[in-house]
Amino acid sequence: MPELVISVEKALALRDRGALLVDARSPSEYAEATIPGALSVPILNDPERVEIGTLYKQAGRQAARRRGVEVVAPKIPALVELVAAARPPSSPPVVVFCWRGGMRSRALAQFLELAGIPARQMEGGHKAFRALVRDFFDNGEWGRLIVLRGLTGVGKTLLLQRLAADSCPVIDLEGLANHRGSAFGHLGLAPQPTQRMFEALLWDALRRIPAAGYAVAEGESRHIGRLQLPLRVYQSLQAEISLWISASLEVRVQNILAEYPARDGLKDEFVRPIRALKERLGRQAVEELSELLQEGAWEELVRQLMIRYYDPLYRHTQPERRIEVAVDDVEQALAQVKAAIEQVLRNPCGRGFAEQ
């Protein structure tokens, strides 16, 4: 019989080969953070987990285990079927994990094995995975990050999407953080992931860049919404010559409007971020912006926000070491961006952070 328990490194190697990862923790634990791509198959729901945990403390391990069997036994066929339906054909064994590699993942892995579904239990559980992620950001290596920078609305995200469609390696930090990285960046989007989940997603993206390779990313501050970039990742965004993307004000306005297609339905949600600008812009400016909002004068509102707020705030981010690319025409700009990337890669002085 094969060894049922495997290390987190072997588990992730199986994941890279197409194995299904199964998170046996409760729904709230899964929602807080998981291994990217893992399927939620909770042995216990949240109230059941609380009940059995309390019983363990009050009556001991044996009583908690017996109650656990009573709770879980009726669920076994459905749990097995859920995994069987999700497992890709001819894939490696399923990898099951819980918080610390304890009874929940052991039980589910054994159920699956008994049902004829090859399964392994990940030693150390999600706690071991978190330790691996933290060590990666502290000590790991990744390739060069070539950074697109520019004033708000120049279309950096659109360029990243077009580059990715052309098979260029890209890391969309704002996509991972589910935030556009501005005062209005959360509007119209689902809630951001937790910091732990964001780090897991970022780990999964960075680890795919070989030390001798590269990826293109958008320049960000240390914070994206309420999430924070790990320090070494933020430092690596500063290491290369930047691509400074520029566009006319009118093009930038239209780009921003395209990013908020449901803006009329979000009108009330714009009120608070605009009012929050009072300290920087003053009461009169905020009242004028609020009036434009209430009128639904979106083009003029965006234009005034650019002129009064965004441009003065971010103009100083123009780096000394840069290659300038104008993007009033996206198709022409795409070729220029690709040429600029090649120029950066040929530059022996622009070394990636992991190589320093």
N, C-alpha and C positions, 0 to 999 in steps of 0.2 A: 504493500500500500504506500503511495507517495506521501512525503512529509506534508502534513496539513498546514503547519505554521511556516510562513516565510517572512523574510525581512522586508522593511519598507522599500529598500532599494530593488529587491527582486520583484516586489509587487508593482512598482512603477515601471520596471522593465517589461513586465507582462502587459501593463497598460499601454505602453508604447507599441506593443505587438498586436493590440486590438482587444485585449481582455476587458471584460465588463467589470467595473468596480462597483461594489454594492456597499452602501452606507447603512449599517444596521441600527444606527442611533435614532433617537426620537425625532419627530418632525421639527421641533424648535432647535435642536442641536444642528440638524442638517441645514436649516434656514440661516443659522448664524455663520456657518462656513463648512465647506466640504472639500474633497479633492475634485478639481474640475472634471466634469463629465460623469461623476458618480451617480448611480441610481439610488434613490431613497427607498429602502425596504425596512421600515422600522419594526423591530421585534416587539417593542413596547411603544405605545403612544405616550404623550406627555403626562397625563394623569396617572397612567399605569406605572410609569417610571418613578413618579413621586411616591406612589403608594408602596412600591416594592423597596425603594430606597429607605423610606420611613420604617418599614417592617424590618429591614436589615438592621437598622440602628436600634430598634426597640426589642426585637425578638431574636436577632441573630441570623447567621448565614443560612442555616438549614431551613428555617421558616420562610425566609425570603425566596430561596430557590424553589421550594415546594409551591409557593404562591405563583412564582414565575412560570412554572410548568402549567399550572391551572390556567393562567392567562394566555400563554402562548400556544398551547396545544391545539385549540380550535382554529388557530390562524395558519397552521403550518401548510396545508394544501394551497391556500391563496398566496402565501409568501413564495413558495416554490414556483408556482405558476407565473407570478410576476417576474421573477428572475428568468425563468425559461423563455418567456415571451420576449424579453429584452436582449437576451444573449445572442450576439451575431453567430450565424452558422460557422462551424469549424474554427471557432476562436479559441484562444488559450483558456485555461481554467478561470472561472470567476474568482475575483479577489474580494473578500468580505472584510470590512473593518468596523470597529466601533470606537469608543473614546480612547481606551488604553489597551485594546487587544484582549478583552476579558470575555465574560460569559456570553454576551449578546452576539458578538461576531463568531465565537466558537460554536455556539448552538446553531446559528444559521448556516455556517459552513458545513457542519455535520448533517443537517437536514438536507442540504443540496446534494452532498455526496451520497447519502442514502437514496435520494431520488434519481440518481444516475447523472447528476450534473457535476462535472469536475469543479472543485472549489478549493480555495486556499484561504487561510486566515492571515491577515497582515499583522505581524508582531508589532506591538506598541501602539497600534491604532492611529487615530487621527492626531493624537498627541505627538507621536513619532514623526508623522508627516510635517506637523508644524515646526518641529525642531529642525527638520531637513530644510524647510523653506527659509527659516531664519538664518541657518548656516550658509545657505546659498547667497543670500543678500549680504552677509558679512564677509564671506571668503570665496564665493564662487566666481566663475569667469563667464563672460559673454563677449560677443563681438562688438564692433564699432557701432555707435549710434549716430547716424547722420541726421541732423535736426533741421526741420523747417521752422522758421520764425517769421513773424510779420505782424502788422497791425491787425486788429480785430476785423474779421470779415473778408480777408484776402482769399479765403478758400483753401486753407491748409488741410482741413479734413477731407474736402473733396479731392484734393491732389493725392492724399494718402490712399483714398479709395480707388482712384484711377491707377495709381502705381501698383496697388495690390492686385487689381484686375489684370495688370500686365505682368504678373508673376514676380514683381519686385518684393523683397522681404520688407514687411511693414509691421510696426507695433503701434496700434491705435490706443494710446494711453487714456484718452478721453472716453473711448468706447469701453475699455475695461472698467473705468471708473463710473461709467454711465452719467457723465456730467460734461458740459461744454466748457468748463473751466472759466466761467465768468460770473458776474453778479446775477445774471439771469440764466445761468447754465443748467439749472435743474428743471426749468419750466417745460412741461410737456413730456417729461421722461419719468420712467418708473423710479422708485427709490434707489439710491446708490447701494452697492453691496457693502457689507461690513469691511472694516480694515483688514481683517484676516482673510476674507474671501478675495478682496482686491489683491492682496499679496500673493495668494495662491494662483490667481489668474495671471498676474504679472510674472511670477516664477515660471509658469507654464509657457509663456511667450518668450521670455529671455533665454531660457535653457535651450531653445531651438535655434539660437544664433550661435554657430560655432565660433570659437575664439578667433579664428582667421576670417570670419565672415562679417557681415554687417546687416543692419536693418535701418529703415527710415522711420523717424518718429517726429511728433510735433513738440516744439519747445514748450515746456510747462514750468510753472512755479513749483515750489516744493509741495504745495497743496492743490488738489483738484477737488473742488467742493469741500466736503468735510474729510476727505481721504488724504493721506500723506504718502508721498513717494519715499521708499527707503533711501537713506542718505547716499549710498554708493550709486544707486540708479540715477538720482538727481545729479550727482557729480559727473556721471558719464555723459549726461546730456550737455555738459559744458565743455567736453574735451575736444570736440571736433570743430573745424571751420563750419559755420552755419550757412544755410541757404536762406537768404532774406527775401521773402516773397512780398511783392508789392502789387497794388492794384488801385485804380481810381476810386474815389469816394463813391461814385454811383454804382460801380460794380460791387463794391463791398456792401452797400446797402441792399442790393438785390440778393447777394449771397446770404446775408443774415435773414432776410425775409423768407428765403427758401428753406432755411433751417427751422423756421417756426411756422409750418403750414397750418397749424390749428390755433393760430394766435388769437383769433376772435373769441374762441372758447376759453382762452386762458387770460382774458383781459383782467379779471379780478386778481389773478395771481401775480400780475406785473406791478400791482399797486405797492406792495411792501418793498420790493427791491428798489423801486424808484424813490420812495420816501427815504430809504436808507442812504441815498446819495446826498441828503441835505447837508451833512457836515462838510462834504467836499465841495459841493456846487453852490450851496446857499439856498435859502427858502424860495426866492423868486424863481430861480432856475427849475427847482423841483416842481413848483406850481405850474410852470409853463409845460414841463414834460408831462405832468399829470393831466393837464388839459388836452394835450395831444393824444394821450392814451384814451381818455374818455370819448374823444371824437372819433377814435378809430383811425387816426391819421398815421398809419404805421410807417409809411416811408419817411415822413418828416420826423417822426419820433426817433426812428433808427438813425437818421442822418444827424439829428441833434445830439443823440447819445454818443455818436462817434466823435463829433466835433468837440463837445463839451467835456466828455468823461473819458471814453476809451483812448482816444489818440493822445491826450496829455498824460494819461496814466501809463501807457505802454510804449510811448515813443522812445523812452530811455533804454528799452530792451534791445535796441538795434546794436548788435555786437560789432566790435572793431574788425574781427576776423570773420568775413562774410563773403559770399558770392551772391550777387543780386539777380533776381529773376522777376520779371514783370508778368502778371498773369491776367491781363484784361481779356485775353483769348486763351481759354483753358487748353485747347488742343495744341496750340503753339507752345504754351507754357510747359506742357507735359514733356515735350522733347527737350526743352531747355533745362528742366529739372533733372532729367536723366543724364544730360551732358554734365550738369554741375555735380551730380553724384559721382560720376566717373572722375571728374577733376579732383574731388575731395579724396577719393580712394587712391589716386595716383600721388597725392601729396604725402611725402614721407614724414612731414611735421605733424600731420593730423592723426595722431595715434589714438586708438581706442582706449577707453579707461581700463579695461581688463588687461591691456598689454603694458600699462605703465609700471 
